[in-house]
Amino acid sequence: MARNECDYCEVDDIKLALGDQWTSGAKHDRSLEHAIEEASRLIDLELGWGDCHCAARDSTPTARYFDSLSGLEAEIDRCLDGAYYAANSITFTLLGSTITDTANGLAVFLTGDVILISGSVSNDGTYIITTGGVAGTIVVAEALVGEPAGAVVSITTFRVEVDETETGVYVTWIKGTDFIVWPYNNDWLARLVIKTGATKIFSEGQQTLRITARWGGYRIPPAVIRKAAIIMVAKAFKRGMQLYQDTGAIEELGQLKYVLAIDPEVEEILKIVPRRVNFG
């Protein structure tokens, strides 16, 4: 069974962890799915992040606002460093909902990506890719308006807009031209830096940055987060079988076990995972 959207493990992980008696059949699948969702959100809450932080690839790009200080850098929440492409060779076709690029630069956008289009005559907006990873063509789920090449159209999964004059008018900045992102060589970013030689500068004010992105620090759940979720769900599931009593018996050892706190191993795992620092 595949991992559900924004969940940090899957039902088969729990069945394997609990033992052979849970590796087949679907009797408890619904309960396990519910428990996985709860554990995933509890991990987010414990770390101070928003929902889906550890599986950001599953989330839809949304806009967030940040304050900025005058200067060359601006801190933001962690988000995925999305693909970006701009060209005047892009056409839109109503039949088949296709976006075509004769310069063959569209392979960076993959099936399932939510893309943001700007600069077109009639097709600016948000679209879900149903066929991606192809150099010359993207197919989207939504209807398009027929439009020939000519305008410089940008397609991205990460957009930066800046209120340069503090008047409520946001101007789209171009990654690689106006700014670069930090840290380098990561799937995620947490800082915008004015590119050397660019004429831009961050103004000082409230809500002067509007960032549209997939918010989170991990494209898919890393192994340690997956393990934490498995432990939490397995423990909750077995405790539920004991009617959520605070004390459980281990017959083979002749012991009583008290289960009032979070599992110690989960605590240790979450200690080494970065927590949220508020910006904006």
PyRosetta script that sets phi, psi and omega in degrees:
from pyrosetta import init, pose_from_sequence

init()
pose = pose_from_sequence("MARNECDYCEVDDIKLALGDQWTSGAKHDRSLEHAIEEASRLIDLELGWGDCHCAARDSTPTARYFDSLSGLEAEIDRCLDGAYYAANSITFTLLGSTITDTANGLAVFLTGDVILISGSVSNDGTYIITTGGVAGTIVVAEALVGEPAGAVVSITTFRVEVDETETGVYVTWIKGTDFIVWPYNNDWLARLVIKTGATKIFSEGQQTLRITARWGGYRIPPAVIRKAAIIMVAKAFKRGMQLYQDTGAIEELGQLKYVLAIDPEVEEILKIVPRRVNFG")
pose.set_psi(1, 128.3)
pose.set_omega(1, -176.3)
pose.set_phi(2, -71.4)
pose.set_psi(2, 155.4)
pose.set_omega(2, 176.7)
pose.set_phi(3, -67.4)
pose.set_psi(3, 132.8)
pose.set_omega(3, 178.0)
pose.set_phi(4, -74.9)
pose.set_psi(4, 159.5)
pose.set_omega(4, -178.3)
pose.set_phi(5, -55.8)
pose.set_psi(5, 128.9)
pose.set_omega(5, 177.3)
pose.set_phi(6, 66.7)
pose.set_psi(6, 10.9)
pose.set_omega(6, 173.2)
pose.set_phi(7, -90.1)
pose.set_psi(7, 149.8)
pose.set_omega(7, -173.7)
pose.set_phi(8, -99.3)
pose.set_psi(8, 0.2)
pose.set_omega(8, 169.4)
pose.set_phi(9, -157.2)
pose.set_psi(9, -177.7)
pose.set_omega(9, -178.4)
pose.set_phi(10, -128.1)
pose.set_psi(10, 166.6)
pose.set_omega(10, -175.1)
pose.set_phi(11, -56.9)
pose.set_psi(11, -41.5)
pose.set_omega(11, -178.4)
pose.set_phi(12, -62.8)
pose.set_psi(12, -30.5)
pose.set_omega(12, 176.1)
pose.set_phi(13, -62.1)
pose.set_psi(13, -41.5)
pose.set_omega(13, -177.9)
pose.set_phi(14, -69.9)
pose.set_psi(14, -43.4)
pose.set_omega(14, 179.4)
pose.set_phi(15, -59.7)
pose.set_psi(15, -41.6)
pose.set_omega(15, 179.4)
pose.set_phi(16, -66.1)
pose.set_psi(16, -40.3)
pose.set_omega(16, -179.1)
pose.set_phi(17, -67.5)
pose.set_psi(17, -33.9)
pose.set_omega(17, -176.5)
pose.set_phi(18, -82.5)
pose.set_psi(18, -15.5)
pose.set_omega(18, 176.2)
pose.set_phi(19, 118.7)
pose.set_psi(19, 173.7)
pose.set_omega(19, -172.5)
pose.set_phi(20, -57.8)
pose.set_psi(20, -32.4)
pose.set_omega(20, -174.9)
pose.set_phi(21, -68.2)
pose.set_psi(21, -12.4)
pose.set_omega(21, -177.9)
pose.set_phi(22, -109.6)
pose.set_psi(22, 7.2)
pose.set_omega(22, -173.1)
pose.set_phi(23, -84.3)
pose.set_psi(23, -4.6)
pose.set_omega(23, 178.0)
pose.set_phi(24, -139.4)
pose.set_psi(24, 164.0)
pose.set_omega(24, -179.9)
pose.set_phi(25, 81.3)
pose.set_psi(25, 159.7)
pose.set_omega(25, -175.6)
pose.set_phi(26, -119.7)
pose.set_psi(26, 17.5)
pose.set_omega(26, -173.8)
pose.set_phi(27, -57.2)
pose.set_psi(27, -40.8)
pose.set_omega(27, -174.9)
pose.set_phi(28, -107.4)
pose.set_psi(28, 10.0)
pose.set_omega(28, -174.4)
pose.set_phi(29, -58.9)
pose.set_psi(29, -43.2)
pose.set_omega(29, -177.5)
pose.set_phi(30, -64.1)
pose.set_psi(30, -41.7)
pose.set_omega(30, 178.1)
pose.set_phi(31, -65.0)
pose.set_psi(31, -39.7)
pose.set_omega(31, 179.7)
pose.set_phi(32, -67.1)
pose.set_psi(32, -40.0)
pose.set_omega(32, 177.8)
pose.set_phi(33, -61.6)
pose.set_psi(33, -42.4)
pose.set_omega(33, 178.5)
pose.set_phi(34, -63.8)
pose.set_psi(34, -42.0)
pose.set_omega(34, -179.7)
pose.set_phi(35, -66.3)
pose.set_psi(35, -36.4)
pose.set_omega(35, 178.4)
pose.set_phi(36, -64.8)
pose.set_psi(36, -43.6)
pose.set_omega(36, 178.5)
pose.set_phi(37, -61.2)
pose.set_psi(37, -43.8)
pose.set_omega(37, 179.8)
pose.set_phi(38, -63.3)
pose.set_psi(38, -44.7)
pose.set_omega(38, -179.8)
pose.set_phi(39, -63.0)
pose.set_psi(39, -39.7)
pose.set_omega(39, -179.7)
pose.set_phi(40, -63.2)
pose.set_psi(40, -43.2)
pose.set_omega(40, -179.9)
pose.set_phi(41, -70.8)
pose.set_psi(41, -32.7)
pose.set_omega(41, 176.9)
pose.set_phi(42, -65.6)
pose.set_psi(42, -37.2)
pose.set_omega(42, 176.5)
pose.set_phi(43, -62.6)
pose.set_psi(43, -44.9)
pose.set_omega(43, 177.6)
pose.set_phi(44, -59.0)
pose.set_psi(44, -45.2)
pose.set_omega(44, -179.1)
pose.set_phi(45, -64.2)
pose.set_psi(45, -42.8)
pose.set_omega(45, -179.8)
pose.set_phi(46, -61.3)
pose.set_psi(46, -36.8)
pose.set_omega(46, -178.4)
pose.set_phi(47, -88.1)
pose.set_psi(47, -10.0)
pose.set_omega(47, 178.1)
pose.set_phi(48, 85.5)
pose.set_psi(48, 7.8)
pose.set_omega(48, -179.2)
pose.set_phi(49, -92.5)
pose.set_psi(49, 167.9)
pose.set_omega(49, 173.7)
pose.set_phi(50, -77.6)
pose.set_psi(50, 171.3)
pose.set_omega(50, 179.4)
pose.set_phi(51, -56.9)
pose.set_psi(51, 141.8)
pose.set_omega(51, 172.9)
pose.set_phi(52, 75.9)
pose.set_psi(52, 15.8)
pose.set_omega(52, -178.0)
pose.set_phi(53, -57.6)
pose.set_psi(53, -36.0)
pose.set_omega(53, -175.8)
pose.set_phi(54, -95.4)
pose.set_psi(54, 7.6)
pose.set_omega(54, 175.1)
pose.set_phi(55, -147.4)
pose.set_psi(55, 51.7)
pose.set_omega(55, -170.5)
pose.set_phi(56, -63.7)
pose.set_psi(56, -22.9)
pose.set_omega(56, 177.6)
pose.set_phi(57, -59.2)
pose.set_psi(57, -24.6)
pose.set_omega(57, -178.3)
pose.set_phi(58, -81.3)
pose.set_psi(58, -19.0)
pose.set_omega(58, -171.9)
pose.set_phi(59, -86.5)
pose.set_psi(59, 161.9)
pose.set_omega(59, 177.8)
pose.set_phi(60, -91.5)
pose.set_psi(60, 137.6)
pose.set_omega(60, 176.6)
pose.set_phi(61, -57.3)
pose.set_psi(61, 131.1)
pose.set_omega(61, 177.6)
pose.set_phi(62, -133.2)
pose.set_psi(62, 159.4)
pose.set_omega(62, -178.5)
pose.set_phi(63, -91.3)
pose.set_psi(63, 138.0)
pose.set_omega(63, 172.2)
pose.set_phi(64, -130.5)
pose.set_psi(64, 149.8)
pose.set_omega(64, -179.2)
pose.set_phi(65, -107.8)
pose.set_psi(65, 144.6)
pose.set_omega(65, 180.0)
pose.set_phi(66, -137.7)
pose.set_psi(66, 148.9)
pose.set_omega(66, 171.0)
pose.set_phi(67, -79.2)
pose.set_psi(67, 159.3)
pose.set_omega(67, 175.1)
pose.set_phi(68, -139.8)
pose.set_psi(68, 154.1)
pose.set_omega(68, 174.4)
pose.set_phi(69, -107.4)
pose.set_psi(69, 145.3)
pose.set_omega(69, -179.0)
pose.set_phi(70, -57.6)
pose.set_psi(70, 128.3)
pose.set_omega(70, -179.5)
pose.set_phi(71, 157.8)
pose.set_psi(71, -159.3)
pose.set_omega(71, -172.9)
pose.set_phi(72, -104.6)
pose.set_psi(72, -3.3)
pose.set_omega(72, -178.0)
pose.set_phi(73, -137.5)
pose.set_psi(73, 153.9)
pose.set_omega(73, 175.8)
pose.set_phi(74, -143.8)
pose.set_psi(74, 131.9)
pose.set_omega(74, 179.0)
pose.set_phi(75, -90.7)
pose.set_psi(75, 140.0)
pose.set_omega(75, 176.0)
pose.set_phi(76, -136.8)
pose.set_psi(76, 171.0)
pose.set_omega(76, 173.4)
pose.set_phi(77, -64.5)
pose.set_psi(77, 158.6)
pose.set_omega(77, 177.8)
pose.set_phi(78, -65.3)
pose.set_psi(78, 135.8)
pose.set_omega(78, 175.5)
pose.set_phi(79, -149.1)
pose.set_psi(79, 164.7)
pose.set_omega(79, -179.9)
pose.set_phi(80, -72.2)
pose.set_psi(80, 140.6)
pose.set_omega(80, 176.9)
pose.set_phi(81, -82.2)
pose.set_psi(81, 93.4)
pose.set_omega(81, -171.0)
pose.set_phi(82, -78.6)
pose.set_psi(82, 164.0)
pose.set_omega(82, 177.8)
pose.set_phi(83, -70.3)
pose.set_psi(83, 151.4)
pose.set_omega(83, 179.4)
pose.set_phi(84, -143.0)
pose.set_psi(84, 138.5)
pose.set_omega(84, 177.6)
pose.set_phi(85, -151.8)
pose.set_psi(85, 138.8)
pose.set_omega(85, 177.3)
pose.set_phi(86, -140.5)
pose.set_psi(86, 137.4)
pose.set_omega(86, -179.3)
pose.set_phi(87, -164.0)
pose.set_psi(87, 162.2)
pose.set_omega(87, 175.0)
pose.set_phi(88, -102.5)
pose.set_psi(88, 18.6)
pose.set_omega(88, -178.1)
pose.set_phi(89, -110.4)
pose.set_psi(89, 15.9)
pose.set_omega(89, -174.9)
pose.set_phi(90, -96.5)
pose.set_psi(90, 131.4)
pose.set_omega(90, 176.2)
pose.set_phi(91, -120.7)
pose.set_psi(91, 156.7)
pose.set_omega(91, 179.2)
pose.set_phi(92, -121.8)
pose.set_psi(92, 136.9)
pose.set_omega(92, -178.1)
pose.set_phi(93, -125.7)
pose.set_psi(93, 127.7)
pose.set_omega(93, 178.0)
pose.set_phi(94, -63.7)
pose.set_psi(94, -47.3)
pose.set_omega(94, -178.2)
pose.set_phi(95, -69.2)
pose.set_psi(95, 116.4)
pose.set_omega(95, 180.0)
pose.set_phi(96, 84.8)
pose.set_psi(96, -1.6)
pose.set_omega(96, 179.1)
pose.set_phi(97, 49.0)
pose.set_psi(97, 58.7)
pose.set_omega(97, -176.6)
pose.set_phi(98, -112.1)
pose.set_psi(98, 144.5)
pose.set_omega(98, 172.6)
pose.set_phi(99, -114.2)
pose.set_psi(99, 123.3)
pose.set_omega(99, -173.7)
pose.set_phi(100, -120.4)
pose.set_psi(100, 140.9)
pose.set_omega(100, 179.1)
pose.set_phi(101, -130.9)
pose.set_psi(101, 115.4)
pose.set_omega(101, -179.1)
pose.set_phi(102, -70.8)
pose.set_psi(102, -16.6)
pose.set_omega(102, 177.4)
pose.set_phi(103, -85.5)
pose.set_psi(103, -3.1)
pose.set_omega(103, 174.1)
pose.set_phi(104, 58.9)
pose.set_psi(104, 50.3)
pose.set_omega(104, 179.8)
pose.set_phi(105, -112.0)
pose.set_psi(105, 16.1)
pose.set_omega(105, -170.8)
pose.set_phi(106, -96.7)
pose.set_psi(106, 0.2)
pose.set_omega(106, -174.8)
pose.set_phi(107, -65.6)
pose.set_psi(107, -17.1)
pose.set_omega(107, -179.2)
pose.set_phi(108, -71.8)
pose.set_psi(108, -14.4)
pose.set_omega(108, -179.7)
pose.set_phi(109, -98.4)
pose.set_psi(109, 126.3)
pose.set_omega(109, -169.8)
pose.set_phi(110, -107.7)
pose.set_psi(110, 159.6)
pose.set_omega(110, 175.7)
pose.set_phi(111, -55.6)
pose.set_psi(111, 130.4)
pose.set_omega(111, -178.7)
pose.set_phi(112, 97.4)
pose.set_psi(112, -17.1)
pose.set_omega(112, 178.2)
pose.set_phi(113, -65.5)
pose.set_psi(113, 145.8)
pose.set_omega(113, 170.2)
pose.set_phi(114, -100.9)
pose.set_psi(114, 114.8)
pose.set_omega(114, -175.2)
pose.set_phi(115, -103.9)
pose.set_psi(115, 152.4)
pose.set_omega(115, 179.3)
pose.set_phi(116, -115.5)
pose.set_psi(116, 121.1)
pose.set_omega(116, -177.4)
pose.set_phi(117, -108.3)
pose.set_psi(117, 133.4)
pose.set_omega(117, 176.1)
pose.set_phi(118, -144.4)
pose.set_psi(118, 154.4)
pose.set_omega(118, 179.6)
pose.set_phi(119, 93.2)
pose.set_psi(119, -5.7)
pose.set_omega(119, 179.5)
pose.set_phi(120, -80.6)
pose.set_psi(120, 166.9)
pose.set_omega(120, 178.0)
pose.set_phi(121, -75.4)
pose.set_psi(121, -41.7)
pose.set_omega(121, -171.5)
pose.set_phi(122, -134.9)
pose.set_psi(122, 1.4)
pose.set_omega(122, -170.4)
pose.set_phi(123, -123.2)
pose.set_psi(123, 18.3)
pose.set_omega(123, 177.0)
pose.set_phi(124, -63.2)
pose.set_psi(124, 139.0)
pose.set_omega(124, 179.8)
pose.set_phi(125, 151.4)
pose.set_psi(125, -164.7)
pose.set_omega(125, -176.6)
pose.set_phi(126, -112.6)
pose.set_psi(126, 136.3)
pose.set_omega(126, -175.9)
pose.set_phi(127, -140.2)
pose.set_psi(127, 150.1)
pose.set_omega(127, 176.6)
pose.set_phi(128, -103.1)
pose.set_psi(128, 127.0)
pose.set_omega(128, -178.8)
pose.set_phi(129, -80.5)
pose.set_psi(129, 125.6)
pose.set_omega(129, 175.0)
pose.set_phi(130, -97.9)
pose.set_psi(130, -24.7)
pose.set_omega(130, 172.6)
pose.set_phi(131, -137.9)
pose.set_psi(131, 114.1)
pose.set_omega(131, -178.9)
pose.set_phi(132, -132.3)
pose.set_psi(132, -171.4)
pose.set_omega(132, -179.2)
pose.set_phi(133, 75.9)
pose.set_psi(133, 15.0)
pose.set_omega(133, -179.3)
pose.set_phi(134, -112.8)
pose.set_psi(134, 135.4)
pose.set_omega(134, -172.5)
pose.set_phi(135, -62.8)
pose.set_psi(135, -37.6)
pose.set_omega(135, -171.5)
pose.set_phi(136, -106.0)
pose.set_psi(136, -11.0)
pose.set_omega(136, -172.5)
pose.set_phi(137, -145.8)
pose.set_psi(137, 138.0)
pose.set_omega(137, 169.3)
pose.set_phi(138, -119.1)
pose.set_psi(138, 136.3)
pose.set_omega(138, 172.3)
pose.set_phi(139, -110.2)
pose.set_psi(139, 131.0)
pose.set_omega(139, -178.4)
pose.set_phi(140, -117.5)
pose.set_psi(140, 161.9)
pose.set_omega(140, -177.3)
pose.set_phi(141, -77.4)
pose.set_psi(141, -28.6)
pose.set_omega(141, -174.4)
pose.set_phi(142, -90.1)
pose.set_psi(142, 160.2)
pose.set_omega(142, 178.2)
pose.set_phi(143, -72.6)
pose.set_psi(143, 145.3)
pose.set_omega(143, 177.0)
pose.set_phi(144, -115.5)
pose.set_psi(144, 162.2)
pose.set_omega(144, 172.9)
pose.set_phi(145, -100.8)
pose.set_psi(145, 132.2)
pose.set_omega(145, 178.5)
pose.set_phi(146, -57.5)
pose.set_psi(146, 129.4)
pose.set_omega(146, -176.0)
pose.set_phi(147, -152.9)
pose.set_psi(147, 125.4)
pose.set_omega(147, 179.5)
pose.set_phi(148, -77.5)
pose.set_psi(148, 167.6)
pose.set_omega(148, 176.1)
pose.set_phi(149, -68.7)
pose.set_psi(149, 159.2)
pose.set_omega(149, 179.2)
pose.set_phi(150, 150.6)
pose.set_psi(150, -54.3)
pose.set_omega(150, 177.6)
pose.set_phi(151, -74.0)
pose.set_psi(151, 148.3)
pose.set_omega(151, 174.0)
pose.set_phi(152, -78.7)
pose.set_psi(152, 109.9)
pose.set_omega(152, -175.8)
pose.set_phi(153, -107.3)
pose.set_psi(153, 133.6)
pose.set_omega(153, 175.0)
pose.set_phi(154, -108.7)
pose.set_psi(154, 139.0)
pose.set_omega(154, 176.3)
pose.set_phi(155, -125.0)
pose.set_psi(155, 128.3)
pose.set_omega(155, -176.7)
pose.set_phi(156, -151.9)
pose.set_psi(156, 162.2)
pose.set_omega(156, 168.7)
pose.set_phi(157, -111.0)
pose.set_psi(157, 10.1)
pose.set_omega(157, -179.1)
pose.set_phi(158, -149.3)
pose.set_psi(158, 118.5)
pose.set_omega(158, -175.5)
pose.set_phi(159, -126.3)
pose.set_psi(159, 135.3)
pose.set_omega(159, 177.1)
pose.set_phi(160, -115.9)
pose.set_psi(160, 124.6)
pose.set_omega(160, 176.1)
pose.set_phi(161, -125.9)
pose.set_psi(161, 136.7)
pose.set_omega(161, -174.3)
pose.set_phi(162, -126.4)
pose.set_psi(162, 132.7)
pose.set_omega(162, 172.7)
pose.set_phi(163, -82.5)
pose.set_psi(163, 86.9)
pose.set_omega(163, -171.4)
pose.set_phi(164, -68.2)
pose.set_psi(164, -28.9)
pose.set_omega(164, -175.3)
pose.set_phi(165, -109.1)
pose.set_psi(165, 3.7)
pose.set_omega(165, -178.9)
pose.set_phi(166, 56.9)
pose.set_psi(166, 40.8)
pose.set_omega(166, 179.4)
pose.set_phi(167, -118.1)
pose.set_psi(167, 7.0)
pose.set_omega(167, -178.4)
pose.set_phi(168, 86.5)
pose.set_psi(168, 5.4)
pose.set_omega(168, 178.1)
pose.set_phi(169, -101.3)
pose.set_psi(169, 119.0)
pose.set_omega(169, -176.1)
pose.set_phi(170, -100.2)
pose.set_psi(170, 131.8)
pose.set_omega(170, -179.8)
pose.set_phi(171, -109.3)
pose.set_psi(171, 131.8)
pose.set_omega(171, 179.0)
pose.set_phi(172, -74.5)
pose.set_psi(172, 126.7)
pose.set_omega(172, 175.5)
pose.set_phi(173, -97.1)
pose.set_psi(173, 149.1)
pose.set_omega(173, -175.6)
pose.set_phi(174, -101.1)
pose.set_psi(174, 123.1)
pose.set_omega(174, 177.0)
pose.set_phi(175, -64.7)
pose.set_psi(175, 133.3)
pose.set_omega(175, -179.9)
pose.set_phi(176, 90.2)
pose.set_psi(176, -17.4)
pose.set_omega(176, 176.9)
pose.set_phi(177, -111.7)
pose.set_psi(177, -52.7)
pose.set_omega(177, 179.9)
pose.set_phi(178, -92.5)
pose.set_psi(178, -31.8)
pose.set_omega(178, -176.4)
pose.set_phi(179, -151.1)
pose.set_psi(179, 163.7)
pose.set_omega(179, 168.9)
pose.set_phi(180, -125.0)
pose.set_psi(180, 170.9)
pose.set_omega(180, -176.5)
pose.set_phi(181, -116.5)
pose.set_psi(181, 154.9)
pose.set_omega(181, 179.2)
pose.set_phi(182, -134.2)
pose.set_psi(182, 144.6)
pose.set_omega(182, 3.9)
pose.set_phi(183, -75.2)
pose.set_psi(183, 157.9)
pose.set_omega(183, 179.0)
pose.set_phi(184, -76.2)
pose.set_psi(184, 152.3)
pose.set_omega(184, 170.3)
pose.set_phi(185, 63.0)
pose.set_psi(185, 28.7)
pose.set_omega(185, 177.0)
pose.set_phi(186, -119.9)
pose.set_psi(186, 161.0)
pose.set_omega(186, 173.2)
pose.set_phi(187, -70.9)
pose.set_psi(187, -26.6)
pose.set_omega(187, -174.7)
pose.set_phi(188, -115.1)
pose.set_psi(188, 164.5)
pose.set_omega(188, 176.4)
pose.set_phi(189, -136.9)
pose.set_psi(189, 158.7)
pose.set_omega(189, 179.8)
pose.set_phi(190, -141.8)
pose.set_psi(190, 3.4)
pose.set_omega(190, -178.8)
pose.set_phi(191, -150.9)
pose.set_psi(191, 140.8)
pose.set_omega(191, 172.7)
pose.set_phi(192, -104.8)
pose.set_psi(192, 134.5)
pose.set_omega(192, -177.9)
pose.set_phi(193, -128.0)
pose.set_psi(193, 129.9)
pose.set_omega(193, 177.5)
pose.set_phi(194, -60.1)
pose.set_psi(194, 130.4)
pose.set_omega(194, -179.3)
pose.set_phi(195, -70.1)
pose.set_psi(195, 139.2)
pose.set_omega(195, 178.3)
pose.set_phi(196, -55.5)
pose.set_psi(196, 127.0)
pose.set_omega(196, 179.8)
pose.set_phi(197, 94.6)
pose.set_psi(197, -12.5)
pose.set_omega(197, 179.2)
pose.set_phi(198, -74.7)
pose.set_psi(198, 154.7)
pose.set_omega(198, -178.8)
pose.set_phi(199, -94.8)
pose.set_psi(199, 2.8)
pose.set_omega(199, -177.7)
pose.set_phi(200, -81.3)
pose.set_psi(200, 161.1)
pose.set_omega(200, 171.9)
pose.set_phi(201, -154.8)
pose.set_psi(201, 145.8)
pose.set_omega(201, 178.1)
pose.set_phi(202, -76.8)
pose.set_psi(202, 127.2)
pose.set_omega(202, 176.3)
pose.set_phi(203, -78.0)
pose.set_psi(203, 166.6)
pose.set_omega(203, 178.7)
pose.set_phi(204, -101.4)
pose.set_psi(204, 119.5)
pose.set_omega(204, 179.8)
pose.set_phi(205, 174.4)
pose.set_psi(205, 176.7)
pose.set_omega(205, -179.8)
pose.set_phi(206, -90.9)
pose.set_psi(206, 137.3)
pose.set_omega(206, 177.9)
pose.set_phi(207, 52.4)
pose.set_psi(207, 41.4)
pose.set_omega(207, 179.1)
pose.set_phi(208, -87.6)
pose.set_psi(208, -11.3)
pose.set_omega(208, 176.4)
pose.set_phi(209, -112.1)
pose.set_psi(209, 131.7)
pose.set_omega(209, 172.8)
pose.set_phi(210, -123.7)
pose.set_psi(210, 113.4)
pose.set_omega(210, -176.0)
pose.set_phi(211, -113.5)
pose.set_psi(211, 127.6)
pose.set_omega(211, 174.2)
pose.set_phi(212, -109.9)
pose.set_psi(212, 120.2)
pose.set_omega(212, -173.2)
pose.set_phi(213, -162.5)
pose.set_psi(213, 171.9)
pose.set_omega(213, 166.2)
pose.set_phi(214, -86.6)
pose.set_psi(214, 112.0)
pose.set_omega(214, -173.0)
pose.set_phi(215, -84.4)
pose.set_psi(215, 126.7)
pose.set_omega(215, 179.3)
pose.set_phi(216, 155.4)
pose.set_psi(216, 167.3)
pose.set_omega(216, -177.0)
pose.set_phi(217, -106.4)
pose.set_psi(217, -6.0)
pose.set_omega(217, -177.3)
pose.set_phi(218, -138.2)
pose.set_psi(218, 134.1)
pose.set_omega(218, 178.5)
pose.set_phi(219, -65.4)
pose.set_psi(219, -47.2)
pose.set_omega(219, 174.4)
pose.set_phi(220, -131.5)
pose.set_psi(220, 159.5)
pose.set_omega(220, -176.3)
pose.set_phi(221, -59.0)
pose.set_psi(221, 124.5)
pose.set_omega(221, 175.3)
pose.set_phi(222, -68.4)
pose.set_psi(222, 165.0)
pose.set_omega(222, -173.9)
pose.set_phi(223, -57.9)
pose.set_psi(223, -40.2)
pose.set_omega(223, -176.3)
pose.set_phi(224, -69.0)
pose.set_psi(224, -36.7)
pose.set_omega(224, 177.9)
pose.set_phi(225, -69.8)
pose.set_psi(225, -41.2)
pose.set_omega(225, 177.0)
pose.set_phi(226, -58.1)
pose.set_psi(226, -43.6)
pose.set_omega(226, -180.0)
pose.set_phi(227, -64.7)
pose.set_psi(227, -42.1)
pose.set_omega(227, 178.9)
pose.set_phi(228, -60.2)
pose.set_psi(228, -43.4)
pose.set_omega(228, 179.8)
pose.set_phi(229, -64.0)
pose.set_psi(229, -41.5)
pose.set_omega(229, 179.3)
pose.set_phi(230, -60.8)
pose.set_psi(230, -45.6)
pose.set_omega(230, -179.7)
pose.set_phi(231, -61.7)
pose.set_psi(231, -46.1)
pose.set_omega(231, -178.0)
pose.set_phi(232, -62.4)
pose.set_psi(232, -42.3)
pose.set_omega(232, -178.0)
pose.set_phi(233, -71.0)
pose.set_psi(233, -44.7)
pose.set_omega(233, -179.5)
pose.set_phi(234, -60.6)
pose.set_psi(234, -42.2)
pose.set_omega(234, 179.9)
pose.set_phi(235, -66.1)
pose.set_psi(235, -44.0)
pose.set_omega(235, -179.8)
pose.set_phi(236, -65.4)
pose.set_psi(236, -38.9)
pose.set_omega(236, -179.3)
pose.set_phi(237, -64.9)
pose.set_psi(237, -46.2)
pose.set_omega(237, -179.9)
pose.set_phi(238, -67.8)
pose.set_psi(238, -36.3)
pose.set_omega(238, 178.0)
pose.set_phi(239, -66.9)
pose.set_psi(239, -35.1)
pose.set_omega(239, 176.5)
pose.set_phi(240, -61.5)
pose.set_psi(240, -33.1)
pose.set_omega(240, 178.2)
pose.set_phi(241, -68.6)
pose.set_psi(241, -17.5)
pose.set_omega(241, 175.5)
pose.set_phi(242, -102.3)
pose.set_psi(242, 21.9)
pose.set_omega(242, 177.6)
pose.set_phi(243, 59.6)
pose.set_psi(243, 33.2)
pose.set_omega(243, 175.7)
pose.set_phi(244, 57.0)
pose.set_psi(244, 36.8)
pose.set_omega(244, 175.0)
pose.set_phi(245, -71.6)
pose.set_psi(245, 150.2)
pose.set_omega(245, 179.0)
pose.set_phi(246, -75.6)
pose.set_psi(246, -17.2)
pose.set_omega(246, -178.9)
pose.set_phi(247, -124.2)
pose.set_psi(247, 132.5)
pose.set_omega(247, 178.0)
pose.set_phi(248, -123.4)
pose.set_psi(248, 148.1)
pose.set_omega(248, -178.7)
pose.set_phi(249, -99.0)
pose.set_psi(249, 138.0)
pose.set_omega(249, 171.0)
pose.set_phi(250, -110.6)
pose.set_psi(250, 94.6)
pose.set_omega(250, -170.6)
pose.set_phi(251, -58.7)
pose.set_psi(251, -41.0)
pose.set_omega(251, -175.8)
pose.set_phi(252, -63.6)
pose.set_psi(252, -30.6)
pose.set_omega(252, -178.6)
pose.set_phi(253, -99.8)
pose.set_psi(253, -7.1)
pose.set_omega(253, -176.9)
pose.set_phi(254, 63.3)
pose.set_psi(254, 38.6)
pose.set_omega(254, -176.0)
pose.set_phi(255, -123.6)
pose.set_psi(255, 159.2)
pose.set_omega(255, 168.2)
pose.set_phi(256, -107.5)
pose.set_psi(256, 139.0)
pose.set_omega(256, -179.2)
pose.set_phi(257, -118.6)
pose.set_psi(257, 131.3)
pose.set_omega(257, -178.9)
pose.set_phi(258, -102.5)
pose.set_psi(258, 131.1)
pose.set_omega(258, -169.9)
pose.set_phi(259, -127.9)
pose.set_psi(259, 51.5)
pose.set_omega(259, -177.1)
pose.set_phi(260, -86.8)
pose.set_psi(260, -22.2)
pose.set_omega(260, -173.4)
pose.set_phi(261, -112.5)
pose.set_psi(261, 169.4)
pose.set_omega(261, 175.9)
pose.set_phi(262, -64.0)
pose.set_psi(262, 148.6)
pose.set_omega(262, -177.0)
pose.set_phi(263, -58.7)
pose.set_psi(263, 134.4)
pose.set_omega(263, -177.6)
pose.set_phi(264, -57.7)
pose.set_psi(264, -37.2)
pose.set_omega(264, -179.8)
pose.set_phi(265, -66.8)
pose.set_psi(265, -38.7)
pose.set_omega(265, 177.2)
pose.set_phi(266, -64.5)
pose.set_psi(266, -40.7)
pose.set_omega(266, 177.7)
pose.set_phi(267, -58.4)
pose.set_psi(267, -43.3)
pose.set_omega(267, -179.5)
pose.set_phi(268, -67.0)
pose.set_psi(268, -38.9)
pose.set_omega(268, 178.3)
pose.set_phi(269, -62.4)
pose.set_psi(269, -46.8)
pose.set_omega(269, -175.6)
pose.set_phi(270, -71.3)
pose.set_psi(270, -18.9)
pose.set_omega(270, 176.5)
pose.set_phi(271, -66.8)
pose.set_psi(271, -29.6)
pose.set_omega(271, -175.3)
pose.set_phi(272, -96.4)
pose.set_psi(272, -2.1)
pose.set_omega(272, 179.1)
pose.set_phi(273, -93.0)
pose.set_psi(273, 130.9)
pose.set_omega(273, -177.8)
pose.set_phi(274, -55.8)
pose.set_psi(274, 137.5)
pose.set_omega(274, 176.8)
pose.set_phi(275, -102.0)
pose.set_psi(275, 164.3)
pose.set_omega(275, -174.1)
pose.set_phi(276, -77.0)
pose.set_psi(276, 138.0)
pose.set_omega(276, 168.1)
pose.set_phi(277, -112.3)
pose.set_psi(277, 130.0)
pose.set_omega(277, -175.9)
pose.set_phi(278, -73.8)
pose.set_psi(278, 133.5)
pose.set_omega(278, 173.3)
pose.set_phi(279, -129.6)
pose.set_psi(279, 143.8)
pose.set_omega(279, 176.6)
pose.set_phi(280, 70.4)
pose.dump_pdb("model.pdb")
